[in-house]
């Protein structure tokens, strides 16, 4: 594959979002090349839990995208099933006090009006759903639309199903443009790839790829650790998290925040999150963070005190200052499309994003209004302290 490689669209990034863009663009009849400096799922995707959530989103554009994505994930679940470990197991958000339960059920009322299925459960019903939960919790809300996939497997299967040409181990070093400024492909360290459209699905590096095309996109990294236990029988049936997780997701704080998120997996290990902190790209292991995760998890599920943690992994959630991703065409650079900045929700939002990008690439009306996600919405006044 030398300088002669041409296609209809180059997708930069072989993570979950890039994979979904490739699949839906290819199914719309476009010839697709996916390029990544590393392997498939080598960035944030490979360090994710694979959550497909509506439960943690308040009414608005992101929830609409999550609902669209959930429907598309269900279709892909039918198609790929066990191969991507798609599990429509539902989520349970728990509240330890009656005050917390009141605010949680109030939050759910707004979500229901926006199309989310919610079921309020009292403390005694919680133990029917999750027999190993700590006693004394006030209650919670069950979200049957929450689901899970294994992210690295899902990205690989979507790229394979797209039949896109995959160029891994190639770093994009520039965006090729015509004299008028329109995109005509990308330059890589292994030759040029020519195309009239480029999709920036570079995740945490989305800002750097945008800059190569002369566009500003203030993507920042937010670090998160996940703790992985030894394989266990299925003792945790849903994705279970504490009500304060929703507040942490929406927070702008750079300081460390941890709120327990616990779930079993098809393969056996229990995954424990979720921490968020802005520390740039510092990958160093943090014992205080992991201790806080372990403490929160054992408070929800006391049996975990007797379970061994085998490993931790760290990833960086790519986020934009207003906590909405950038999706769609960039009017500053004709032919440049963005699909990045999904923060911790990228696996869940990837399918809807890919579907909308494919519609936009084809010049069709999109199923959702892309205005809230427009890439040029940032003025430069945002707080960019990472």
KEZAVEX-273591 format. One record per residue (C-alpha): x, y, z; residue number from 1; residue in three letters. Coordinates in Angstrom, 2 decimals. Each point is the difference from the previous one (the first is absolute). Layout:
# KEZAVEX-273591
+---------+---------+---------+-----+-----+
!       x !       y !       z !   k !   r !
+---------+---------+---------+-----+-----+
!       X !       Y !       Z ! NUM ! Ala !
...
+---------+---------+---------+-----+-----+
***
This chain:
# KEZAVEX-273591
+---------+---------+---------+-----+-----+
!       x !       y !       z !   k !   r !
+---------+---------+---------+-----+-----+
!    0.00 !    0.00 !    0.00 !   1 ! Unk !
!    2.06 !    2.88 !   -1.23 !   2 ! Unk !
!   -0.85 !    3.48 !   -1.17 !   3 ! Unk !
!   -2.71 !   -1.29 !   -2.31 !   4 ! Unk !
!   -2.53 !   -0.97 !    2.68 !   5 ! Unk !
!   -3.34 !    1.70 !   -0.66 !   6 ! Unk !
!   -3.47 !   -0.41 !    1.50 !   7 ! Unk !
!   -3.21 !    1.90 !    0.70 !   8 ! Unk !
!    0.70 !    0.65 !    3.66 !   9 ! Unk !
!    2.95 !   -0.36 !    2.38 !  10 ! Unk !
!   -0.93 !   -0.72 !    3.61 !  11 ! Unk !
!    2.81 !    1.04 !    2.36 !  12 ! Unk !
!   -0.20 !   -2.22 !    3.08 !  13 ! Unk !
!   -0.65 !   -3.74 !    0.38 !  14 ! Unk !
!   -1.78 !    0.19 !    3.35 !  15 ! Unk !
!   -3.68 !   -0.65 !    0.56 !  16 ! Unk !
!   -1.20 !    3.27 !   -1.54 !  17 ! Unk !
!    2.22 !   -0.34 !   -3.07 !  18 ! Unk !
!   -1.17 !   -3.60 !   -0.41 !  19 ! Unk !
!   -3.65 !    1.06 !    0.08 !  20 ! Unk !
!    0.65 !    2.83 !   -2.47 !  21 ! Unk !
!    1.70 !   -2.50 !   -2.32 !  22 ! Unk !
!   -2.86 !   -2.51 !    0.26 !  23 ! Unk !
!   -2.85 !    2.41 !   -0.66 !  24 ! Unk !
!    1.88 !    1.91 !   -2.73 !  25 ! Unk !
!    0.81 !   -3.29 !   -1.76 !  26 ! Unk !
!   -3.62 !   -1.16 !    0.31 !  27 ! Unk !
!   -1.01 !    3.30 !   -1.62 !  28 ! Unk !
!    2.09 !   -1.03 !   -3.00 !  29 ! Unk !
!    3.21 !    1.93 !    0.67 !  30 ! Unk !
!    3.53 !   -1.36 !   -0.49 !  31 ! Unk !
!    1.70 !    0.40 !    3.40 !  32 ! Unk !
!    3.58 !   -0.05 !    1.26 !  33 ! Unk !
!    0.62 !   -0.05 !    3.77 !  34 ! Unk !
!    3.40 !    1.23 !    1.16 !  35 ! Unk !
!    1.46 !   -0.13 !    3.51 !  36 ! Unk !
!    3.48 !    0.50 !    1.34 !  37 ! Unk !
!   -0.52 !   -2.97 !    2.33 !  38 ! Unk !
!   -2.09 !   -3.17 !   -0.08 !  39 ! Unk !
!   -3.80 !   -0.30 !   -0.06 !  40 ! Unk !
!   -1.38 !    1.18 !    3.37 !  41 ! Unk !
!    3.47 !    1.08 !    1.12 !  42 ! Unk !
!   -1.15 !    3.20 !    1.74 !  43 ! Unk !
!   -2.96 !    0.79 !    2.25 !  44 ! Unk !
!   -2.11 !   -2.84 !   -1.48 !  45 ! Unk !
!    2.35 !   -2.66 !    1.32 !  46 ! Unk !
!   -0.11 !    1.52 !    3.50 !  47 ! Unk !
!   -3.78 !    0.24 !    0.23 !  48 ! Unk !
!   -2.60 !   -2.08 !    1.78 !  49 ! Unk !
!   -2.30 !   -0.18 !   -3.02 !  50 ! Unk !
!   -2.97 !    1.80 !    1.52 !  51 ! Unk !
!   -2.99 !    0.76 !   -2.22 !  52 ! Unk !
!   -1.91 !    2.30 !    2.36 !  53 ! Unk !
!   -3.06 !    2.17 !    0.04 !  54 ! Unk !
!   -0.27 !   -0.02 !    3.81 !  55 ! Unk !
!    2.66 !    2.65 !    0.67 !  56 ! Unk !
!   -1.23 !    2.56 !   -2.54 !  57 ! Unk !
!   -2.38 !    2.87 !    0.63 !  58 ! Unk !
!   -2.52 !    1.02 !   -2.70 !  59 ! Unk !
!    1.70 !    1.78 !   -2.89 !  60 ! Unk !
!    2.06 !   -0.65 !   -3.12 !  61 ! Unk !
!    2.31 !   -2.60 !    1.55 !  62 ! Unk !
!   -2.93 !   -2.07 !    1.28 !  63 ! Unk !
!   -1.64 !    0.15 !   -3.45 !  64 ! Unk !
!    3.26 !   -1.26 !   -1.47 !  65 ! Unk !
!    0.18 !   -2.74 !    2.65 !  66 ! Unk !
!   -3.54 !   -1.19 !   -0.78 !  67 ! Unk !
!    0.72 !   -0.09 !   -3.75 !  68 ! Unk !
!    3.29 !   -1.80 !    0.71 !  69 ! Unk !
!   -1.73 !   -2.50 !    2.27 !  70 ! Unk !
!   -2.44 !   -0.98 !   -2.76 !  71 ! Unk !
!    2.90 !   -0.43 !   -2.43 !  72 ! Unk !
!    2.01 !   -2.01 !    2.56 !  73 ! Unk !
!   -2.99 !   -2.32 !    0.43 !  74 ! Unk !
!    0.04 !   -0.59 !   -3.78 !  75 ! Unk !
!    3.75 !   -0.68 !    0.06 !  76 ! Unk !
!   -0.55 !   -2.24 !    3.04 !  77 ! Unk !
!   -2.34 !   -2.12 !   -2.14 !  78 ! Unk !
!    2.62 !   -0.04 !   -2.76 !  79 ! Unk !
!    3.18 !   -0.64 !    2.03 !  80 ! Unk !
!   -1.39 !   -1.21 !    3.35 !  81 ! Unk !
!    2.45 !   -2.03 !    2.05 !  82 ! Unk !
!    2.92 !    1.00 !   -2.25 !  83 ! Unk !
!   -0.02 !    3.50 !    1.53 !  84 ! Unk !
!   -1.39 !   -1.13 !    3.40 !  85 ! Unk !
!   -3.11 !    2.15 !   -0.47 !  86 ! Unk !
!   -2.04 !   -0.25 !    3.20 !  87 ! Unk !
!   -3.27 !    1.93 !    0.42 !  88 ! Unk !
!    0.12 !   -0.54 !    3.74 !  89 ! Unk !
!   -1.34 !    3.33 !    1.22 !  90 ! Unk !
!    1.34 !    2.37 !    2.64 !  91 ! Unk !
!   -0.95 !    0.68 !    3.59 !  92 ! Unk !
!    0.79 !    3.33 !    1.63 !  93 ! Unk !
!   -0.17 !   -0.24 !    3.79 !  94 ! Unk !
!   -0.57 !    2.63 !    2.68 !  95 ! Unk !
!    1.15 !   -0.47 !    3.58 !  96 ! Unk !
!   -2.33 !    2.60 !    1.55 !  97 ! Unk !
!   -3.63 !    1.01 !   -0.54 !  98 ! Unk !
!    1.14 !    3.49 !   -1.07 !  99 ! Unk !
!    2.28 !   -1.50 !   -2.64 ! 100 ! Unk !
!   -2.83 !   -2.26 !   -1.16 ! 101 ! Unk !
!   -2.36 !    2.98 !   -0.32 ! 102 ! Unk !
!    2.44 !    1.89 !   -2.23 ! 103 ! Unk !
!    0.74 !   -3.18 !   -1.99 ! 104 ! Unk !
!   -3.67 !   -0.69 !   -0.70 ! 105 ! Unk !
!   -0.50 !    3.67 !   -0.90 ! 106 ! Unk !
!    2.84 !   -0.30 !   -2.51 ! 107 ! Unk !
!   -1.68 !   -3.13 !   -1.43 ! 108 ! Unk !
!   -3.29 !    1.87 !   -0.56 ! 109 ! Unk !
!    1.73 !    2.38 !   -2.41 ! 110 ! Unk !
!    1.73 !   -2.90 !   -1.73 ! 111 ! Unk !
!   -3.31 !   -1.85 !   -0.45 ! 112 ! Unk !
!   -1.46 !    3.01 !   -1.77 ! 113 ! Unk !
!    2.97 !   -0.17 !   -2.39 ! 114 ! Unk !
!   -0.56 !   -3.68 !   -0.87 ! 115 ! Unk !
!    1.99 !   -1.87 !    2.64 ! 116 ! Unk !
!   -1.58 !   -3.06 !    1.62 ! 117 ! Unk !
!    0.38 !    0.24 !    3.80 ! 118 ! Unk !
!   -1.27 !   -2.13 !    2.89 ! 119 ! Unk !
!    0.16 !    1.29 !    3.58 ! 120 ! Unk !
!    0.90 !   -2.74 !    2.50 ! 121 ! Unk !
!   -0.16 !    0.14 !    3.79 ! 122 ! Unk !
!    2.64 !   -1.36 !    2.35 ! 123 ! Unk !
!   -1.55 !   -3.48 !    0.29 ! 124 ! Unk !
!   -0.39 !   -0.33 !   -3.79 ! 125 ! Unk !
!    3.65 !    0.92 !   -0.48 ! 126 ! Unk !
!    1.02 !   -3.31 !    1.53 ! 127 ! Unk !
!   -2.22 !   -1.90 !   -2.41 ! 128 ! Unk !
!    1.89 !    1.68 !   -2.85 ! 129 ! Unk !
!    3.43 !   -0.23 !    1.65 ! 130 ! Unk !
!    0.09 !   -2.51 !    2.89 ! 131 ! Unk !
!    3.58 !    0.91 !    1.01 ! 132 ! Unk !
!   -0.53 !    3.76 !    0.41 ! 133 ! Unk !
!    0.76 !    1.52 !    3.39 ! 134 ! Unk !
!   -3.02 !    0.11 !    2.30 ! 135 ! Unk !
!   -1.69 !    3.23 !    1.04 ! 136 ! Unk !
!   -0.08 !    1.83 !   -3.35 ! 137 ! Unk !
!   -3.05 !    2.23 !   -0.43 ! 138 ! Unk !
!   -0.79 !   -1.16 !   -3.52 ! 139 ! Unk !
!    0.89 !    0.76 !   -3.57 ! 140 ! Unk !
!   -1.04 !    0.21 !   -3.63 ! 141 ! Unk !
!    0.37 !   -2.81 !   -2.52 ! 142 ! Unk !
!    0.80 !    0.87 !   -3.62 ! 143 ! Unk !
!   -0.74 !   -2.98 !   -2.28 ! 144 ! Unk !
!    1.45 !    1.78 !   -3.07 ! 145 ! Unk !
!    3.55 !    0.04 !    1.42 ! 146 ! Unk !
!    2.25 !   -2.59 !   -1.63 ! 147 ! Unk !
!    3.65 !   -0.97 !   -0.39 ! 148 ! Unk !
!    2.44 !   -1.19 !   -2.66 ! 149 ! Unk !
!    3.66 !   -0.99 !    0.02 ! 150 ! Unk !
!    1.43 !    3.13 !   -1.66 ! 151 ! Unk !
!    3.15 !   -1.34 !   -1.69 ! 152 ! Unk !
!   -1.90 !   -2.95 !   -1.48 ! 153 ! Unk !
!   -2.83 !    2.26 !   -1.14 ! 154 ! Unk !
!    2.35 !    2.44 !   -1.75 ! 155 ! Unk !
!    1.80 !   -2.86 !   -1.76 ! 156 ! Unk !
!   -3.24 !   -1.66 !   -1.16 ! 157 ! Unk !
!   -1.51 !    3.26 !   -1.29 ! 158 ! Unk !
!    3.13 !    0.82 !   -1.99 ! 159 ! Unk !
!    0.11 !   -3.53 !   -1.43 ! 160 ! Unk !
!   -3.71 !    0.14 !   -0.90 ! 161 ! Unk !
!    0.52 !    3.36 !   -1.72 ! 162 ! Unk !
!    2.56 !   -1.58 !   -2.36 ! 163 ! Unk !
!    1.86 !    3.32 !    0.23 ! 164 ! Unk !
!    3.70 !   -0.06 !   -0.80 ! 165 ! Unk !
!    1.79 !    0.16 !    3.33 ! 166 ! Unk !
!    3.37 !    1.74 !    0.31 ! 167 ! Unk !
!    1.32 !   -0.47 !    3.53 ! 168 ! Unk !
!    3.42 !    1.16 !    1.14 ! 169 ! Unk !
!   -0.28 !    3.10 !   -2.20 ! 170 ! Unk !
!    0.15 !    3.45 !    1.54 ! 171 ! Unk !
!   -1.94 !    2.80 !   -1.66 ! 172 ! Unk !
!    2.46 !    2.89 !   -0.30 ! 173 ! Unk !
!   -2.09 !    2.42 !   -2.03 ! 174 ! Unk !
!   -3.34 !    0.66 !   -1.67 ! 175 ! Unk !
!    0.29 !    0.57 !   -3.74 ! 176 ! Unk !
!   -2.01 !    2.95 !   -1.32 ! 177 ! Unk !
!   -0.74 !    1.59 !   -3.34 ! 178 ! Unk !
!    0.97 !    3.57 !   -0.85 ! 179 ! Unk !
!   -3.52 !    1.00 !    1.07 ! 180 ! Unk !
!    0.49 !   -1.68 !    3.38 ! 181 ! Unk !
!   -2.18 !   -3.10 !   -0.46 ! 182 ! Unk !
!    1.17 !   -3.39 !    1.25 ! 183 ! Unk !
!    1.60 !   -2.34 !   -2.53 ! 184 ! Unk !
!    1.36 !   -2.68 !    2.31 ! 185 ! Unk !
!    2.62 !   -0.57 !    2.67 ! 186 ! Unk !
!    3.77 !   -0.24 !    0.09 ! 187 ! Unk !
!    1.40 !   -2.85 !    2.06 ! 188 ! Unk !
!    3.50 !   -1.18 !    0.85 ! 189 ! Unk !
!   -0.63 !   -2.78 !   -2.57 ! 190 ! Unk !
!   -1.29 !    2.06 !   -2.90 ! 191 ! Unk !
!   -3.08 !    2.00 !   -0.88 ! 192 ! Unk !
!   -3.61 !   -1.18 !   -0.05 ! 193 ! Unk !
!   -2.21 !    2.00 !   -2.37 ! 194 ! Unk !
!   -3.68 !    0.62 !    0.75 ! 195 ! Unk !
!   -2.47 !    2.90 !   -0.21 ! 196 ! Unk !
!   -1.09 !   -0.62 !    3.61 ! 197 ! Unk !
!    1.88 !   -0.59 !    3.26 ! 198 ! Unk !
!   -1.71 !   -1.07 !    3.25 ! 199 ! Unk !
!    1.85 !    0.99 !    3.17 ! 200 ! Unk !
!   -0.75 !   -2.90 !    2.37 ! 201 ! Unk !
!    3.30 !    0.34 !    1.83 ! 202 ! Unk !
!   -1.46 !    0.05 !    3.52 ! 203 ! Unk !
!    2.27 !    1.70 !    2.49 ! 204 ! Unk !
!    2.22 !    1.16 !   -2.88 ! 205 ! Unk !
!   -2.95 !    1.50 !   -1.87 ! 206 ! Unk !
!    1.24 !    3.51 !    0.70 ! 207 ! Unk !
!    3.37 !   -0.77 !   -1.57 ! 208 ! Unk !
!   -1.56 !   -1.47 !   -3.15 ! 209 ! Unk !
!   -2.30 !    3.03 !   -0.29 ! 210 ! Unk !
!    3.04 !    2.27 !    0.32 ! 211 ! Unk !
!    1.70 !   -1.81 !   -2.91 ! 212 ! Unk !
!   -2.94 !    1.17 !   -2.11 ! 213 ! Unk !
!    0.20 !    3.55 !    1.39 ! 214 ! Unk !
!   -3.07 !   -0.33 !    2.23 ! 215 ! Unk !
!   -0.17 !    0.53 !    3.76 ! 216 ! Unk !
!   -1.69 !   -2.67 !    2.12 ! 217 ! Unk !
!    0.81 !    0.19 !    3.73 ! 218 ! Unk !
!   -0.02 !   -3.74 !    0.87 ! 219 ! Unk !
!    1.43 !   -0.72 !    3.46 ! 220 ! Unk !
!    0.84 !   -3.26 !    1.79 ! 221 ! Unk !
!   -1.66 !   -1.08 !    3.25 ! 222 ! Unk !
!    1.75 !   -2.95 !    1.64 ! 223 ! Unk !
!   -1.86 !   -3.01 !    1.35 ! 224 ! Unk !
!    1.03 !   -3.26 !    1.65 ! 225 ! Unk !
!   -1.84 !   -3.32 !   -0.13 ! 226 ! Unk !
!    0.63 !   -2.80 !    2.50 ! 227 ! Unk !
!   -0.39 !   -3.60 !   -1.26 ! 228 ! Unk !
!   -0.66 !   -2.91 !    2.35 ! 229 ! Unk !
!    0.72 !   -3.69 !   -0.35 ! 230 ! Unk !
!   -2.65 !   -1.91 !   -2.03 ! 231 ! Unk !
!   -3.11 !   -0.75 !    2.06 ! 232 ! Unk !
!   -3.35 !   -1.71 !   -0.43 ! 233 ! Unk !
!   -2.75 !    2.45 !   -0.96 ! 234 ! Unk !
!   -0.61 !    1.75 !    3.33 ! 235 ! Unk !
!   -0.80 !    3.46 !   -1.41 ! 236 ! Unk !
!   -2.80 !   -0.03 !   -2.55 ! 237 ! Unk !
!   -0.26 !    3.64 !   -1.11 ! 238 ! Unk !
!    2.29 !    2.96 !   -0.33 ! 239 ! Unk !
!   -0.36 !    1.50 !    3.48 ! 240 ! Unk !
!    1.11 !    3.45 !    1.03 ! 241 ! Unk !
!   -0.62 !    2.58 !    2.68 ! 242 ! Unk !
!   -2.16 !    3.04 !   -0.70 ! 243 ! Unk !
!    2.95 !    2.42 !    0.36 ! 244 ! Unk !
!    1.60 !   -1.45 !   -3.17 ! 245 ! Unk !
!   -2.36 !    2.12 !   -2.13 ! 246 ! Unk !
!    1.22 !    3.18 !    1.71 ! 247 ! Unk !
!    3.64 !   -1.01 !   -0.56 ! 248 ! Unk !
!   -0.60 !   -0.54 !   -3.72 ! 249 ! Unk !
!   -1.46 !    3.50 !   -0.36 ! 250 ! Unk !
!    2.59 !    1.71 !    2.19 ! 251 ! Unk !
!    2.59 !    2.43 !   -1.32 ! 252 ! Unk !
!    2.38 !   -0.59 !    2.89 ! 253 ! Unk !
!    3.61 !   -0.85 !   -0.78 ! 254 ! Unk !
!    0.36 !   -1.64 !    3.42 ! 255 ! Unk !
!   -0.21 !   -3.72 !    0.56 ! 256 ! Unk !
!   -3.53 !   -1.36 !    0.27 ! 257 ! Unk !
!   -0.90 !   -3.62 !    0.64 ! 258 ! Unk !
!   -3.45 !   -1.53 !    0.15 ! 259 ! Unk !
!   -0.55 !   -3.75 !    0.04 ! 260 ! Unk !
!   -1.03 !   -1.69 !   -3.25 ! 261 ! Unk !
!   -0.02 !   -3.79 !    0.19 ! 262 ! Unk !
!   -0.94 !   -2.61 !   -2.59 ! 263 ! Unk !
!    0.58 !   -3.59 !   -0.89 ! 264 ! Unk !
!    1.15 !   -1.03 !   -3.47 ! 265 ! Unk !
!   -0.76 !   -2.92 !   -2.28 ! 266 ! Unk !
!    3.59 !   -1.18 !    0.50 ! 267 ! Unk !
!   -0.26 !   -0.08 !    3.82 ! 268 ! Unk !
!    2.08 !    2.88 !    1.43 ! 269 ! Unk !
!   -1.78 !    2.84 !    1.77 ! 270 ! Unk !
!    0.86 !    3.49 !   -1.29 ! 271 ! Unk !
!    0.18 !    2.81 !    2.54 ! 272 ! Unk !
!    0.07 !    3.70 !   -0.90 ! 273 ! Unk !
!   -0.30 !    2.92 !   -0.20 ! 274 ! Unk !
!    2.58 !    2.66 !    0.61 ! 275 ! Unk !
!    0.36 !    3.32 !   -1.79 ! 276 ! Unk !
!    2.81 !    2.52 !    0.26 ! 277 ! Unk !
!    1.72 !    2.47 !   -2.30 ! 278 ! Unk !
!    3.72 !   -0.73 !    0.11 ! 279 ! Unk !
!    0.93 !    0.31 !   -3.68 ! 280 ! Unk !
!    1.36 !   -3.25 !   -1.43 ! 281 ! Unk !
!    1.56 !   -1.25 !    3.23 ! 282 ! Unk !
!   -0.28 !   -3.83 !   -0.11 ! 283 ! Unk !
!    1.69 !   -0.65 !    3.33 ! 284 ! Unk !
!   -1.69 !   -2.37 !    2.41 ! 285 ! Unk !
!   -1.87 !    1.72 !    2.84 ! 286 ! Unk !
!   -0.51 !   -2.06 !    3.15 ! 287 ! Unk !
!   -2.33 !    2.56 !    1.67 ! 288 ! Unk !
!   -2.33 !   -0.14 !   -3.02 ! 289 ! Unk !
!   -0.08 !   -3.79 !   -0.10 ! 290 ! Unk !
!   -0.53 !   -0.18 !    3.77 ! 291 ! Unk !
!   -2.94 !    2.39 !   -0.31 ! 292 ! Unk !
!   -1.50 !   -2.17 !   -2.77 ! 293 ! Unk !
!    0.40 !   -3.16 !    2.08 ! 294 ! Unk !
!   -1.56 !    1.64 !    3.06 ! 295 ! Unk !
!   -3.00 !    1.27 !   -1.94 ! 296 ! Unk !
!   -0.56 !   -3.41 !   -1.61 ! 297 ! Unk !
!    0.14 !   -1.91 !    3.30 ! 298 ! Unk !
!   -2.49 !    2.45 !    1.52 ! 299 ! Unk !
!   -2.46 !   -0.97 !   -2.75 ! 300 ! Unk !
!    0.90 !   -3.71 !   -0.10 ! 301 ! Unk !
!    1.62 !   -1.16 !    3.26 ! 302 ! Unk !
!    0.98 !   -3.42 !   -1.43 ! 303 ! Unk !
!    2.61 !    1.77 !   -2.14 ! 304 ! Unk !
!    2.14 !    0.47 !    3.12 ! 305 ! Unk !
!    0.94 !   -3.69 !   -0.35 ! 306 ! Unk !
!    0.68 !    0.18 !   -3.75 ! 307 ! Unk !
!    3.42 !    0.53 !   -1.56 ! 308 ! Unk !
!    0.62 !    2.88 !   -2.38 ! 309 ! Unk !
!    2.20 !   -1.28 !   -2.82 ! 310 ! Unk !
!    0.85 !    3.22 !   -1.80 ! 311 ! Unk !
!   -0.91 !    3.58 !   -0.69 ! 312 ! Unk !
!    0.04 !    1.89 !   -3.23 ! 313 ! Unk !
!   -0.02 !    3.67 !   -0.79 ! 314 ! Unk !
!   -1.49 !    1.94 !   -2.88 ! 315 ! Unk !
!   -0.72 !    3.57 !   -1.03 ! 316 ! Unk !
!   -3.51 !    1.16 !   -0.77 ! 317 ! Unk !
!    0.02 !    2.60 !   -2.79 ! 318 ! Unk !
!   -2.30 !    2.85 !    0.95 ! 319 ! Unk !
!   -0.95 !    3.43 !   -1.23 ! 320 ! Unk !
!   -0.68 !    2.93 !    2.36 ! 321 ! Unk !
!   -3.80 !   -0.23 !   -0.22 ! 322 ! Unk !
!   -0.01 !   -3.82 !    0.38 ! 323 ! Unk !
!   -1.52 !   -0.60 !   -3.44 ! 324 ! Unk !
!    1.90 !   -1.72 !   -2.81 ! 325 ! Unk !
!    0.83 !    1.61 !   -3.33 ! 326 ! Unk !
!   -1.97 !   -1.75 !   -2.74 ! 327 ! Unk !
!   -0.42 !    1.04 !   -3.60 ! 328 ! Unk !
!    1.51 !    2.15 !   -2.73 ! 329 ! Unk !
!    2.40 !    2.81 !    0.85 ! 330 ! Unk !
!   -1.03 !    3.10 !   -1.99 ! 331 ! Unk !
!    3.51 !    1.42 !    0.46 ! 332 ! Unk !
!    1.54 !   -2.84 !   -2.04 ! 333 ! Unk !
!   -2.21 !   -1.41 !   -2.77 ! 334 ! Unk !
!    0.21 !   -3.80 !   -0.01 ! 335 ! Unk !
!    1.07 !   -0.29 !    3.66 ! 336 ! Unk !
!   -2.41 !   -1.79 !    2.34 ! 337 ! Unk !
!    0.43 !   -0.47 !    3.73 ! 338 ! Unk !
!   -1.06 !   -2.94 !    2.16 ! 339 ! Unk !
!    1.80 !    0.42 !    3.31 ! 340 ! Unk !
!   -0.17 !    1.43 !    3.51 ! 341 ! Unk !
!   -2.51 !   -2.49 !    1.45 ! 342 ! Unk !
!    1.76 !   -0.08 !    3.41 ! 343 ! Unk !
!   -0.87 !   -3.25 !    1.83 ! 344 ! Unk !
!   -3.02 !   -0.79 !   -2.18 ! 345 ! Unk !
!    1.75 !   -0.69 !   -3.30 ! 346 ! Unk !
!   -0.70 !   -3.72 !   -0.17 ! 347 ! Unk !
!   -3.70 !    0.54 !    0.59 ! 348 ! Unk !
!   -0.28 !    3.02 !   -2.32 ! 349 ! Unk !
!    2.16 !   -1.42 !   -2.81 ! 350 ! Unk !
!   -2.78 !   -1.62 !   -2.01 ! 351 ! Unk !
!   -2.21 !    3.09 !   -0.12 ! 352 ! Unk !
!    3.04 !    2.13 !   -0.79 ! 353 ! Unk !
!    1.05 !   -2.29 !   -2.87 ! 354 ! Unk !
!   -3.54 !   -0.08 !   -1.37 ! 355 ! Unk !
!   -0.29 !    3.82 !    0.07 ! 356 ! Unk !
!    3.45 !    0.43 !   -1.57 ! 357 ! Unk !
!   -0.96 !   -2.37 !   -2.83 ! 358 ! Unk !
!   -3.17 !    2.02 !   -0.61 ! 359 ! Unk !
!    1.98 !    3.26 !    0.00 ! 360 ! Unk !
!    2.67 !   -1.46 !   -2.34 ! 361 ! Unk !
!   -2.78 !   -0.92 !   -2.43 ! 362 ! Unk !
!   -1.50 !    3.48 !    0.17 ! 363 ! Unk !
!   -3.20 !   -1.39 !    1.53 ! 364 ! Unk !
!   -2.16 !    1.49 !    2.74 ! 365 ! Unk !
!    1.24 !   -1.39 !    3.32 ! 366 ! Unk !
!   -2.28 !   -1.85 !    2.45 ! 367 ! Unk !
!    1.04 !    2.40 !    2.78 ! 368 ! Unk !
!    0.64 !    3.73 !   -0.23 ! 369 ! Unk !
!    3.79 !    0.39 !   -0.02 ! 370 ! Unk !
!   -0.09 !    3.65 !    1.15 ! 371 ! Unk !
!    0.83 !   -0.78 !    3.69 ! 372 ! Unk !
!    2.96 !   -2.12 !   -1.16 ! 373 ! Unk !
!    1.38 !    2.45 !   -2.57 ! 374 ! Unk !
!    3.80 !   -0.02 !    0.09 ! 375 ! Unk !
!    0.43 !    3.77 !   -0.41 ! 376 ! Unk !
!   -2.09 !    0.93 !    3.07 ! 377 ! Unk !
!    3.01 !    0.85 !    2.18 ! 378 ! Unk !
!    1.02 !    3.65 !    0.07 ! 379 ! Unk !
!    3.38 !   -0.38 !    1.71 ! 380 ! Unk !
!   -1.21 !    1.35 !    3.34 ! 381 ! Unk !
!   -0.46 !   -3.47 !    1.56 ! 382 ! Unk !
!    1.93 !   -0.99 !    3.08 ! 383 ! Unk !
!    2.71 !   -2.21 !   -1.41 ! 384 ! Unk !
!    1.98 !   -0.88 !    3.08 ! 385 ! Unk !
!    0.75 !   -3.71 !   -0.30 ! 386 ! Unk !
+---------+---------+---------+-----+-----+
***
